[in-house]
């Protein structure tokens, strides 16, 4: 199209290109400002001038909203004016979103031919063919997008793209002022968004209550996602609701506390782990269970990783998490009328999550590339703020990948060995490359299980290139910086891959390391000269200087499992230690118990919860106060279970009589036992049913009734586990058990919180010694519940005879049937002779004094030990600081 007359002669340089100084000057912007403090009017004048100068039919400015995940039309010439302030789009929508998502100019001659084209009918853009958008960046921070459009198809040459980019630089401060003014006008909205975008809120009870109070029903329906909730609240509605509920002071208080938390300098980590500040710990894990609103975890391993990163944040340990973003997460569990588990996979809407695109040191969104024999795999990177720490998640659903590779990260633990090796290659190699693109040089690599073992190989490759050394010399230099944690004593839990699968995916990396095929396979074989499959745990153990199990007993089991890696050494000398798992106290402690501890342990007790002395104050708590607090939590849990049971039955179109029965299932007065974990057969969820007549008599005792709440998922391919689950679920339809057994579908962090905060007793009866640690019972401890457990995992080192109950004496039997029968008999004996009598033994005030004394003892003796702060401190002092070379002394006598 012809340029308009307004572009007078003299505005072109000799090469025919526009002179940048004539496109938009600082003086013109100043003159266009209608009044100081009115950036919206200035923007309207600016877009009109740019459209005129560039000879385009449309010029529009879009501002990033406070959530930084959505854009809103702020000013336009050419689109419908009534859309200003109303037309919104996510940064992953349309061409304008593409500019913001990739932080680069996008020029398209014919928009309908572009895969990212999206038509917004309300804008009136029907007839526009061409598109040019550039990012608006002020002081290095993306503020929005500037767009020009034309009716006729127009190819924008490089000089016009450059000049519009220059114009955007001059407009950006006006945009920044507009966004800042919005914050000044609406501080409640801005501060709520700041809280929502950092998962610190998930373990801060005051912040959680803020979001819940905005809309309790939607809060529950949106899986407790504040981002999803705030997306439904425009400014006027949010302000009205905040005023109605008098939330402004609470919002300001929570926001101030977040800022103080983030800015704190005198942390435990600052005192004890200063060496990690310039080169932080990179904590790799295949799953992270930080909160149920970010569904990228399946169970204990992920929840442990989530607790680890949260405690690292609280302690001020310089640590970044590295994982994968699973677009469909783990499956949603649905039971049919026969109690059989069905799996449903749902796409996760990233716009409803507290995530943002990770920006590299070059100012561009990070994208990594990992080469394989069948081509390159690409991945984008998401950033999640977890308090003071960052969690980076790789996502293979990007352009340039094959359909198979785009689906690679869609499901956690889905697919076959080929999918698994794909995922683990991306997690390890891609994860370390992502950190490099982000400008992060880790001083320690912590591999949470073998899934991320390939990260060590990539670290060796990088060290070889950086220092110009051989593989043999690089290995010990990298290995001294690697911490490897093994989590399972079950052989099936260790990933193994065939040689051809390894070569197909790791061939290019193998060649870069200068290794032969056999030499490379030997890294993952216990016996290098054998034809074993490549084992990720073997790789992790061989290439790490520090390796640990997750409980004392698990350490013994692991040393026995991997003696072959230490030829000539006695079993006890195998270099695998242990750091027993713990749980993040603020995440799992009920608000009511938190307030009780505030009153009796002293303000700020949770900042010192890893010290034994702080818990002594529990003995000063009045028995009645502790029991009443526990009883209220139990009642809340029962209401939750009833609500979920009715919802499940409604989905199955159960008769009205069934719904009515489920609405009143369970009694707050009955001894309530909880069991919630993965339904693998070795965890023996059905051990309690070994003698069905005895258990029926027990639950139906009118004077001393017992009731059970079960939850948990079985792996989609675990048919035996599904049958155990079905056996439990079917008891809800048995007249003998219908009101005393409840199975809660779709176990996640939310279900786990309710159950661990409300049960009287937590049942755990795995086949010893197959439970590496187990942490669910530790959550119960914090809330005053008692454990009834086999002496396995953490309970084997925790039980003192008076702080809970034990099944068996820690001995096993070589015959599995004898082993199970013996444990089943002992479980019934302990229930009948110890648990039930103690619970129902009441004084004249109706209080079970003996039971309460045991509650206090379990809190006092276990609360400080099985605590994620203590766990992360142990990792820091015994692993991270030494691995980073930060110890002041290390005398190795006799070596």
C-alpha positions in Angstrom: 0.0 0.0 0.0 1.2 3.6 -0.5 2.7 5.5 2.4 0.5 8.5 3.5 1.4 12.1 2.8 2.2 12.7 6.4 5.5 10.9 5.9 7.0 13.9 4.2 10.2 13.9 2.2 13.2 13.9 4.4 11.9 11.1 6.6 13.6 8.5 4.3 17.3 7.8 4.2 19.2 7.2 1.0 18.6 3.5 1.1 14.8 4.2 1.2 14.4 3.1 4.8 12.6 5.1 7.4 14.8 7.2 9.8 14.1 6.1 13.3 14.2 9.6 14.7 11.1 10.5 12.6 9.1 7.5 13.7 8.6 8.7 17.3 10.7 11.0 19.4 10.9 11.6 23.2 9.7 15.1 22.6 6.6 14.0 20.8 5.8 11.5 23.5 6.0 14.3 26.1 3.8 16.5 24.0 1.3 13.7 23.5 0.9 13.3 27.3 -2.5 14.9 27.9 -1.9 15.3 31.6 0.7 13.8 34.0 -0.7 10.7 35.7 -3.0 9.9 32.8 -1.0 7.3 30.8 -4.1 5.7 29.3 -4.8 9.0 27.4 -1.1 9.2 26.4 -1.2 5.7 25.0 -4.3 6.4 22.9 -2.4 9.4 21.4 0.7 7.4 20.9 -0.9 4.5 19.0 -2.7 7.0 16.8 0.6 8.6 15.9 2.3 5.3 15.2 -0.5 4.1 12.9 -0.2 7.4 11.0 3.6 7.3 10.7 3.7 3.6 9.6 0.7 3.9 7.3 -1.1 1.1 9.0 -4.8 0.7 9.5 -4.5 -0.5 13.1 -2.1 0.2 16.0 -2.8 -1.3 19.4 -1.1 -1.5 22.8 -1.6 -4.5 25.0 -0.5 -4.5 28.7 0.5 -7.5 30.7 -1.9 -8.0 33.6 -0.6 -8.4 37.1 -0.6 -12.2 36.7 1.9 -11.8 33.8 0.0 -14.6 32.1 -2.6 -12.5 30.3 -2.7 -9.4 28.1 -5.4 -6.8 28.0 -6.1 -4.3 25.3 -5.1 -0.9 26.7 -5.3 1.4 23.7 -6.1 1.1 20.0 -6.7 2.9 16.7 -8.6 0.7 14.3 -10.1 -1.9 16.6 -13.3 -1.3 18.5 -12.8 1.2 21.3 -15.3 -0.5 23.5 -12.9 -3.5 23.7 -10.3 -1.4 25.6 -9.9 -2.8 29.1 -12.1 -5.8 28.2 -10.4 -7.7 25.4 -8.1 -10.2 27.2 -5.9 -13.1 25.9 -3.5 -15.5 27.5 0.1 -15.2 26.4 -0.2 -18.6 24.8 -3.1 -17.3 22.6 -2.9 -15.7 19.2 -0.1 -13.8 17.5 0.0 -11.0 20.1 0.4 -13.7 22.8 3.2 -15.2 20.7 5.1 -11.9 20.9 4.8 -11.8 24.7 5.5 -15.5 25.1 8.7 -15.5 23.0 9.7 -11.8 23.8 10.5 -11.1 20.1 9.0 -9.3 17.1 6.5 -11.3 15.0 5.7 -10.3 11.4 3.1 -12.1 9.4 2.0 -11.1 5.9 -1.2 -13.2 5.9 -2.4 -13.9 9.5 -4.8 -16.7 8.6 -2.0 -18.8 7.3 -0.1 -18.8 10.7 -0.7 -21.6 13.1 -1.0 -19.2 16.1 -3.7 -17.1 14.5 -6.7 -16.7 16.7 -9.7 -14.6 15.7 -11.2 -12.4 18.5 -14.6 -11.6 17.0 -15.4 -8.8 19.5 -12.4 -6.7 18.4 -13.6 -6.0 14.9 -10.4 -7.3 13.3 -12.2 -9.3 10.7 -10.7 -7.6 7.6 -7.1 -7.2 8.7 -4.6 -9.3 6.9 -1.1 -8.5 8.0 0.4 -8.3 11.5 3.5 -6.9 13.1 4.0 -7.1 16.9 6.9 -6.1 19.0 7.5 -6.5 22.8 7.3 -3.4 25.0 10.2 -3.7 27.5 11.0 -1.1 30.1 14.2 -1.5 32.2 14.6 -5.1 31.1 11.1 -6.2 32.1 8.3 -7.1 29.6 5.4 -4.7 30.0 3.2 -5.5 27.0 3.0 -5.7 23.2 2.7 -3.1 20.5 0.9 -4.2 17.4 0.2 -2.8 13.9 -2.1 -4.3 11.3 -3.2 -3.6 7.8 -6.2 -4.5 5.6 -4.1 -5.4 2.7 -1.5 -8.2 2.9 1.9 -6.5 3.7 5.3 -8.0 4.1 7.1 -5.9 6.8 10.8 -5.5 5.8 13.5 -5.7 8.4 13.9 -2.0 8.6 10.3 -1.4 9.5 10.5 -4.2 12.2 13.6 -2.5 13.6 11.9 1.0 13.6 8.8 -0.3 15.3 11.0 -1.9 17.9 12.7 1.4 18.4 9.3 3.1 18.8 8.3 0.5 21.3 11.4 1.3 23.4 10.2 4.9 23.6 6.6 3.9 24.4 7.5 1.3 27.0 8.0 3.8 29.9 4.4 5.1 29.3 3.2 1.5 29.3 5.1 0.9 32.5 3.5 4.0 34.1 0.1 2.7 33.1 0.7 -0.6 34.7 2.1 1.0 37.8 -0.8 3.4 38.1 -3.2 0.4 37.9 -1.4 -1.1 40.8 -1.7 2.2 42.7 -5.4 2.3 42.1 -5.9 -1.4 42.8 -3.3 -2.5 45.4 -5.5 -5.4 46.6 -5.6 -6.9 43.1 -1.8 -6.4 42.6 -0.9 -7.8 46.0 -3.2 -10.8 45.7 -1.6 -11.6 42.4 1.8 -11.3 43.9 0.8 -13.8 46.6 -0.8 -16.1 44.0 2.2 -16.3 41.8 4.5 -17.6 44.6 3.6 -20.9 46.1 4.7 -19.6 49.5 1.0 -19.0 50.0 0.4 -22.8 50.0 2.1 -23.1 53.4 1.0 -19.8 54.9 -2.4 -20.3 56.6 -3.3 -16.6 56.5 -2.8 -16.4 52.7 -4.8 -19.6 52.1 -7.7 -18.2 54.2 -7.6 -15.0 52.1 -8.2 -16.8 48.8 -10.7 -19.2 50.4 -12.7 -16.4 51.9 -13.0 -14.7 48.5 -15.2 -17.5 47.3 -15.2 -20.7 49.3 -17.2 -22.8 46.8 -15.1 -21.8 43.7 -11.9 -22.2 45.8 -12.8 -25.8 46.3 -14.0 -26.4 42.8 -10.8 -24.9 41.3 -8.6 -27.3 43.3 -7.4 -24.5 45.6 -5.7 -22.6 42.8 -5.5 -18.8 43.6 -4.4 -18.1 40.0 -7.6 -19.8 38.6 -9.7 -18.0 41.2 -8.3 -14.5 40.5 -8.7 -15.1 36.8 -12.5 -15.1 37.5 -12.4 -11.8 39.3 -12.2 -8.5 37.3 -11.0 -5.5 39.2 -14.4 -4.1 40.1 -15.7 -7.4 41.4 -12.6 -8.1 43.4 -12.6 -4.6 45.0 -16.3 -5.1 45.9 -15.7 -8.5 47.5 -12.6 -7.3 49.4 -14.6 -4.3 50.8 -17.5 -6.5 51.7 -15.3 -8.9 53.6 -13.0 -6.2 55.0 -10.0 -8.1 53.4 -7.8 -5.1 52.6 -5.8 -5.1 55.9 -5.4 -8.9 55.7 -4.2 -8.6 52.1 -1.7 -6.0 53.1 -0.5 -8.1 56.0 0.0 -11.2 54.0 1.8 -9.3 51.2 4.1 -7.6 53.7 5.0 -10.9 55.2 5.8 -12.4 51.8 8.1 -9.4 51.1 9.8 -9.8 54.4 10.2 -13.5 53.9 11.8 -13.0 50.4 14.1 -10.2 51.6 15.3 -11.8 54.8 19.1 -12.1 54.9 19.8 -13.6 58.3 18.7 -17.1 57.5 20.0 -20.5 58.7 21.3 -21.0 55.1 23.1 -17.6 55.1 25.0 -18.7 58.2 25.8 -22.3 57.3 25.7 -22.5 53.5 27.1 -19.3 52.1 29.3 -21.2 49.7 26.2 -22.3 47.8 25.0 -18.7 47.1 27.0 -18.2 43.9 26.7 -21.9 42.8 23.4 -23.3 44.2 22.2 -26.8 44.7 20.4 -28.2 41.6 17.8 -30.6 42.9 16.6 -32.9 40.2 13.4 -34.9 40.6 10.9 -36.6 38.2 8.0 -35.2 40.2 7.3 -32.4 42.7 4.3 -32.4 45.0 4.4 -28.8 46.1 0.6 -28.4 46.1 -2.5 -30.1 44.6 -3.1 -27.1 42.2 0.2 -28.0 40.4 -0.6 -31.7 39.5 2.9 -33.0 38.6 3.3 -35.7 41.2 1.9 -39.1 42.0 2.8 -39.8 45.5 5.5 -40.0 48.2 8.6 -39.3 46.0 7.0 -36.1 44.6 5.6 -35.0 48.0 9.0 -35.5 49.5 10.6 -33.4 46.8 8.0 -30.7 47.3 8.7 -30.6 51.1 12.4 -30.6 50.4 12.3 -27.4 48.2 9.9 -25.7 50.7 12.1 -26.3 53.6 15.2 -25.2 51.6 13.2 -22.0 51.0 12.4 -21.5 54.7 16.0 -22.2 55.7 17.4 -19.9 53.0 19.4 -22.7 51.3 20.4 -21.6 47.7 18.6 -24.3 45.8 16.8 -24.6 42.5 14.5 -27.5 41.5 14.5 -29.1 38.1 11.7 -31.3 36.9 9.3 -31.9 34.0 5.9 -30.3 33.4 3.3 -33.0 32.7 0.5 -31.5 30.7 -2.0 -34.2 31.9 -0.3 -34.8 35.2 -0.9 -38.1 36.9 -4.3 -39.7 36.3 -7.6 -38.8 37.9 -8.9 -41.9 39.7 -12.6 -43.0 39.2 -14.1 -46.1 40.7 -17.1 -47.8 39.1 -19.9 -49.5 41.1 -17.8 -52.7 41.3 -15.0 -50.7 42.9 -12.7 -51.1 39.9 -10.3 -48.3 39.3 -10.5 -46.3 36.0 -8.0 -43.7 34.9 -8.9 -40.3 33.4 -6.3 -37.9 32.0 -7.2 -34.2 31.7 -5.3 -31.4 30.1 -3.9 -28.9 32.5 -4.6 -25.3 31.6 -1.2 -23.5 32.2 -3.1 -20.2 32.6 -4.6 -21.5 35.8 -1.3 -22.3 37.3 1.4 -20.2 39.1 3.9 -20.6 36.3 5.7 -18.2 34.0 8.0 -18.6 31.0 11.6 -18.9 32.1 13.8 -16.1 30.6 17.4 -16.9 29.9 20.5 -14.7 30.5 20.1 -13.5 26.9 16.7 -12.0 27.7 14.8 -14.6 25.6 12.6 -17.5 26.7 14.7 -20.6 27.4 14.5 -23.4 24.9 16.8 -26.4 25.2 17.8 -29.0 22.6 18.8 -32.6 23.2 20.1 -34.7 20.3 19.2 -38.3 19.7 19.7 -40.8 16.9 16.3 -40.1 15.6 16.6 -36.3 15.7 16.6 -33.4 18.2 14.2 -33.0 21.1 13.2 -29.4 22.0 11.7 -28.2 25.2 10.6 -24.9 26.7 11.1 -24.1 30.3 8.6 -22.9 32.9 9.5 -21.1 36.1 7.6 -21.7 39.4 8.3 -19.6 42.4 8.4 -21.6 45.6 9.1 -19.1 48.4 12.8 -18.1 48.0 13.5 -21.0 45.6 12.8 -21.4 41.9 11.5 -24.6 40.3 12.2 -25.1 36.6 10.0 -27.4 34.6 10.8 -28.6 31.1 7.9 -29.1 28.6 8.3 -30.9 25.3 5.0 -29.6 23.8 6.7 -27.2 21.5 6.9 -26.5 17.8 9.7 -28.4 16.0 9.1 -31.6 17.9 7.5 -34.7 16.3 4.0 -35.5 17.5 5.5 -38.3 19.6 8.0 -36.0 21.3 5.4 -33.3 21.9 3.4 -35.9 23.8 6.5 -37.1 25.7 5.9 -35.0 28.8 2.2 -35.2 28.8 1.9 -37.9 31.5 3.8 -38.7 34.6 4.9 -42.4 34.6 2.9 -43.1 31.5 3.9 -45.1 28.4 6.6 -47.7 27.9 10.4 -47.8 28.4 10.8 -45.7 25.3 8.8 -42.9 26.7 10.5 -43.2 30.1 14.0 -43.0 28.6 12.8 -40.0 26.6 11.6 -38.3 29.7 14.7 -39.1 31.7 17.0 -37.9 28.9 15.1 -34.6 28.8 15.0 -34.3 32.6 18.7 -34.9 33.1 20.5 -33.6 30.1 17.9 -31.0 29.1 17.5 -29.9 32.7 21.2 -29.1 33.1 21.3 -27.3 29.8 18.3 -25.3 30.9 20.2 -24.1 34.0 23.1 -23.1 31.8 20.8 -21.1 29.6 19.4 -19.4 32.7 22.9 -18.4 33.8 22.9 -20.8 36.7 26.1 -22.8 37.4 25.2 -25.4 40.1 27.8 -26.2 42.7 26.0 -29.4 43.7 23.8 -31.8 41.7 21.3 -33.6 44.0 19.6 -36.5 42.2 16.4 -37.4 43.9 16.2 -41.1 42.7 17.8 -42.4 39.5 15.3 -40.8 37.0 17.6 -37.8 36.6 20.9 -39.7 36.4 21.8 -38.6 32.9 22.4 -35.1 34.3 25.7 -36.3 35.6 26.8 -37.4 32.1 25.9 -34.0 30.8 27.8 -32.3 33.6 30.9 -34.5 32.7 30.5 -33.5 29.0 30.4 -29.8 30.0 33.4 -30.1 32.3 35.4 -31.9 29.5 34.6 -29.0 27.1 35.3 -26.2 29.7 38.5 -27.6 31.0 39.8 -29.5 27.9 40.2 -32.7 29.8 39.3 -36.4 29.2 36.3 -38.3 30.4 38.5 -40.2 32.9 39.7 -36.9 34.5 36.3 -35.2 34.4 34.5 -38.0 36.2 36.0 -37.6 39.7 35.8 -33.8 39.5 32.1 -34.0 38.8 31.3 -37.0 41.1 32.5 -35.1 44.1 29.8 -32.6 43.5 27.0 -35.2 43.1 24.6 -36.3 45.8 22.5 -39.3 45.0 19.4 -40.4 47.0 17.9 -43.8 46.4 14.3 -44.3 47.5 13.2 -47.8 46.9 14.3 -51.3 48.1 11.9 -52.8 45.6 13.8 -54.1 42.4 11.0 -53.0 40.1 11.4 -49.4 41.3 14.8 -49.1 39.6 14.6 -48.1 35.9 16.4 -50.3 33.5 16.8 -49.9 29.7 17.9 -52.2 26.9 21.2 -51.4 25.1 19.6 -50.5 21.8 17.2 -48.1 23.5 20.1 -46.4 25.3 22.1 -46.1 22.1 19.1 -44.7 20.2 18.7 -41.9 22.7 22.1 -41.4 24.3 24.3 -42.2 21.3 25.2 -38.5 20.5 26.0 -37.9 24.2 28.1 -41.1 24.3 30.1 -40.0 21.3 30.6 -36.5 22.9 32.0 -38.3 26.0 34.4 -40.3 23.8 33.0 -43.7 25.0 32.5 -46.9 23.2 29.0 -48.5 23.3 30.2 -51.1 25.8 32.1 -48.5 27.9 28.9 -46.4 28.1 26.7 -49.4 29.0 29.2 -50.4 31.7 28.3 -47.2 33.6 24.8 -48.5 34.2 25.8 -52.2 34.9 26.6 -53.7 38.3 28.8 -56.1 36.5 30.4 -54.1 33.6 31.3 -57.3 31.6 27.8 -58.7 31.6 24.9 -58.1 29.3 22.8 -56.4 32.0 20.3 -53.7 31.1 21.3 -50.2 31.8 20.2 -49.3 35.4 19.7 -45.7 36.4 20.4 -46.4 40.0 23.7 -48.0 39.2 24.6 -44.9 37.2 23.7 -42.7 40.1 25.7 -44.7 42.6 28.8 -45.0 40.4 29.0 -41.3 39.5 28.3 -39.8 42.9 30.7 -39.3 45.8 27.8 -39.1 48.3 24.9 -41.6 48.2 22.1 -42.0 50.8 19.0 -44.0 51.6 16.0 -42.4 53.3 15.9 -44.2 56.6 18.3 -46.2 58.8 16.8 -49.5 57.9 16.6 -48.6 54.2 20.3 -47.8 54.5 21.0 -51.4 55.6 18.8 -52.8 52.8 20.4 -50.6 50.2 24.0 -51.6 51.2 22.9 -55.2 50.9 21.3 -54.6 47.5 24.3 -52.9 46.0 27.3 -54.8 47.4 28.2 -55.8 43.9 29.3 -52.2 43.2 31.9 -52.4 46.0 33.8 -55.6 45.3 36.0 -56.7 48.2 34.1 -54.6 50.7 32.0 -55.9 53.6 28.3 -55.1 53.4 28.6 -52.5 56.1 31.4 -50.8 54.3 29.4 -50.1 51.1 29.4 -46.3 50.7 25.6 -45.7 51.1 24.6 -43.8 54.2 21.1 -42.5 55.1 19.3 -39.3 55.9 15.8 -40.1 57.1 13.0 -38.2 55.4 10.9 -35.6 57.2 7.9 -33.5 56.3 7.4 -29.8 55.9 5.7 -28.7 59.1 3.7 -25.6 57.9 2.4 -27.6 54.9 0.9 -30.4 56.9 0.0 -29.0 60.2 -3.6 -28.0 60.6 -4.2 -24.3 61.3 -6.0 -25.2 64.6 -2.9 -27.1 65.8 -0.6 -24.3 64.6 -2.5 -21.8 66.8 -2.4 -24.3 69.7 1.4 -24.5 69.3 1.7 -20.7 69.0 0.1 -20.5 72.4 2.2 -23.1 74.2 5.5 -23.4 72.2 6.0 -19.7 71.8 5.6 -17.3 68.8 7.9 -18.3 66.0 8.3 -21.8 67.2 8.0 -23.1 63.6 11.2 -21.4 62.7 13.0 -23.6 65.2 10.9 -26.7 64.8 13.9 -28.9 64.1 15.2 -28.4 67.6 14.1 -31.0 70.2 13.7 -28.5 73.1 11.1 -26.4 71.5 8.6 -29.3 71.6 8.9 -29.7 75.4 6.1 -27.2 75.8 3.5 -29.7 74.5 3.5 -31.2 78.1 2.0 -27.9 79.3 -1.0 -28.1 77.1 -4.2 -28.8 78.9 -5.5 -32.3 78.1 -8.9 -30.9 77.3 -7.6 -28.3 75.0 -5.6 -30.8 73.0 -8.4 -33.3 72.8 -11.0 -30.7 71.8 -8.7 -29.4 69.0 -8.2 -32.9 67.8 -11.9 -33.7 68.0 -12.7 -30.6 65.9 -10.2 -31.6 63.2 -11.7 -35.1 63.2 -15.2 -33.7 62.7 -13.9 -31.6 59.8 -12.3 -34.6 58.2 -15.5 -36.6 58.5 -17.5 -33.8 56.8 -14.9 -33.8 54.0 -15.1 -37.6 53.6 -18.9 -37.5 53.5 -18.9 -34.7 51.0 -16.5 -36.6 48.7 -18.3 -39.9 49.2 -21.6 -38.3 48.1 -20.0 -36.6 45.1 -18.5 -40.0 44.0 -21.9 -41.7 44.3 -23.6 -39.0 42.4 -21.2 -39.4 39.5 -22.0 -43.1 39.5 -25.8 -42.3 39.5 -26.3 -44.2 42.8 -29.8 -44.4 44.2 -31.0 -41.6 46.5 -30.9 -44.0 49.5 -27.2 -44.5 49.0 -26.6 -40.8 48.8 -28.5 -40.3 52.1 -26.5 -43.1 53.8 -23.1 -41.7 52.6 -24.1 -38.2 53.8 -24.0 -39.5 57.4 -21.3 -42.2 57.1 -18.8 -42.3 60.0 -19.2 -41.1 63.5 -17.0 -38.5 65.3 -17.2 -40.6 68.4 -15.8 -43.8 66.9 -12.1 -44.7 66.8 -11.1 -43.7 63.3 -8.2 -45.4 61.5 -6.8 -44.0 58.3 -4.8 -45.7 55.5 -3.8 -43.7 52.5 -0.9 -44.5 50.1 -0.1 -46.1 46.8 -2.0 -49.4 46.4 1.0 -51.7 45.6 0.5 -55.2 46.9 3.6 -55.1 49.2 1.9 -52.3 51.2 -0.8 -54.8 52.1 -3.9 -52.5 52.3 -6.0 -55.6 52.8 -4.0 -57.1 55.7 -6.8 -55.9 58.1 -9.2 -58.2 56.2 -7.3 -61.4 56.8 -10.0 -62.5 59.3 -13.2 -60.9 58.0 -15.3 -62.1 60.9 -13.0 -60.6 63.5 -12.9 -57.3 61.8 -16.7 -57.3 61.3 -17.1 -57.9 65.1 -14.7 -55.1 65.9 -16.3 -52.4 63.7 -19.8 -53.2 64.8 -19.1 -53.3 68.6 -21.8 -50.8 69.9 -19.7 -49.8 72.9 -16.3 -49.6 71.3 -16.8 -49.2 67.5 -13.9 -48.8 65.0 -14.1 -47.2 61.5 -11.7 -47.0 58.6 -11.0 -44.4 55.9 -9.0 -45.5 52.9 -7.5 -43.6 50.0 -4.8 -44.3 47.4 -4.2 -45.0 43.7 -2.8 -48.1 42.0 -0.6 -47.7 39.0 -2.6 -48.1 35.8 -0.7 -51.3 34.9 -0.7 -52.9 38.3 -3.6 -55.3 38.1 -2.9 -57.1 41.4 -2.8 -53.7 43.2 -6.1 -52.8 41.5 -7.7 -56.0 42.9 -6.6 -55.1 46.4 -8.1 -51.7 46.0 -11.3 -53.2 44.7 -11.5 -55.5 47.7 -11.4 -52.5 50.0 -13.8 -50.4 48.0 -16.4 -53.2 47.8 -16.7 -53.2 51.6 -18.7 -50.0 51.3 -21.5 -52.1 49.8 -21.3 -54.8 52.4 -24.0 -54.3 55.0 -21.6 -55.3 57.7 -19.2 -52.5 56.8 -21.1 -50.0 54.8 -21.1 -47.3 57.4 -17.7 -48.1 58.8 -15.5 -48.4 55.7 -15.1 -45.5 53.3 -12.8 -45.2 50.3 -12.1 -41.7 49.1 -11.3 -41.4 45.4 -8.5 -39.5 43.7 -5.9 -39.4 46.5 -3.8 -36.2 46.3 -2.2 -33.6 48.7 -5.6 -32.3 49.5 -7.0 -35.7 50.6 -3.8 -36.4 52.4 -4.0 -33.2 54.4 -7.6 -33.9 55.5 -6.9 -37.5 56.5 -3.6 -36.9 58.3 -5.0 -34.0 60.2 -8.1 -35.8 61.4 -7.6 -39.5 62.0 -7.1 -41.0 65.5 -4.7 -43.7 64.2 -2.6 -44.0 61.0 -2.3 -47.6 59.8 0.8 -48.6 57.9 1.5 -52.3 57.4 4.0 -52.9 54.5 5.9 -56.1 54.1 9.1 -55.3 55.9 11.7 -54.2 54.8 10.1 -52.9 51.6 9.1 -49.5 52.9 12.0 -47.2 52.3 10.8 -44.5 54.6 7.1 -43.5 54.4 6.2 -40.0 55.4 2.4 -39.9 55.7 2.7 -41.1 59.3 5.0 -38.2 60.1 2.3 -35.8 59.1 -0.1 -37.5 61.5 2.4 -37.0 64.3 2.3 -33.2 63.9 -1.5 -33.2 64.3 -1.6 -35.4 67.3 -2.6 -38.7 65.7 -0.9 -42.0 66.6 0.8 -44.4 64.4 0.0 -48.1 64.2 2.8 -49.5 62.0 5.0 -52.3 61.1 8.6 -51.6 62.3 9.7 -50.5 58.8 11.0 -47.3 57.2 11.0 -44.3 59.6 8.9 -46.0 62.2 11.6 -48.6 62.9 13.8 -45.8 64.3 11.0 -43.7 65.8 9.0 -46.1 67.9 9.9 -46.1 71.6 7.0 -48.2 73.0 4.9 -45.3 74.3 4.7 -42.9 71.3 2.4 -45.0 69.1 1.9 -48.7 68.4 3.9 -51.4 66.7 2.9 -54.4 64.6 5.3 -57.3 65.1 8.8 -57.1 66.6 10.8 -56.3 63.5 11.5 -59.9 62.5 10.6 -61.2 59.1 10.1 -64.7 57.7 11.5 -66.2 54.5 8.1 -67.6 53.6 6.0 -64.6 52.5 2.7 -66.3 53.5 3.9 -67.0 57.0 5.2 -63.4 57.2 1.8 -62.0 56.2 -0.2 -64.3 58.4 2.0 -63.5 61.4 1.7 -59.7 60.8 -2.1 -60.0 60.3 -2.5 -61.8 63.6 -0.4 -59.3 65.4 -2.3 -56.4 63.9 -5.6 -57.7 65.2 -4.0 -58.4 68.6 -2.6 -54.9 69.0 -5.9 -53.4 68.0 -7.9 -55.6 70.4 -5.5 -55.4 73.3 -3.8 -52.0 73.1 -5.4 -49.5 70.7 -9.1 -49.9 71.3 -8.9 -50.2 75.2 -6.7 -47.1 75.5 -8.9 -45.0 73.2 -12.1 -45.8 75.0 -10.7 -45.6 78.6 -12.3 -42.3 79.7 -12.2 -40.4 83.0 -15.2 -38.6 84.6 -14.6 -35.7 82.3 -14.9 -38.0 79.3 -11.3 -37.6 78.4 -9.0 -40.5 77.4 -6.1 -39.4 79.6 -3.8 -42.3 78.7 -4.4 -41.7 75.0 -3.8 -38.0 75.3 -0.5 -38.6 77.2 0.6 -40.8 74.2 -0.4 -38.0 71.8 1.8 -35.6 73.7 4.7 -38.0 73.8 4.5 -38.7 70.0 4.5 -34.9 69.3 7.4 -34.2 71.8 9.7 -37.1 70.7 9.0 -37.2 67.0 8.0 -33.7 65.9 11.5 -32.3 65.7 13.1 -35.4 64.3 10.9 -36.3 61.3 10.8 -32.8 60.1 11.9 -31.5 56.7 13.9 -28.7 58.2 16.0 -31.2 60.1 16.3 -33.3 56.9 17.4 -30.4 54.7 19.9 -29.3 57.4 21.4 -32.8 57.4 21.7 -32.7 53.6 23.3 -29.2 53.8 25.8 -30.0 56.4 26.6 -33.6 55.5 26.3 -33.4 51.7 25.9 -30.0 50.1 28.5 -27.9 51.8 31.2 -30.7 51.6 30.3 -31.4 47.9 30.7 -27.7 47.2 34.1 -27.6 49.0 32.9 -25.5 51.9 34.1 -27.5 54.9 36.6 -26.0 57.3 38.2 -29.3 58.2 38.1 -32.9 57.0 40.8 -35.2 58.5 40.8 -38.6 56.8 43.1 -40.5 59.0 44.3 -43.8 57.7 43.5 -43.2 54.1 
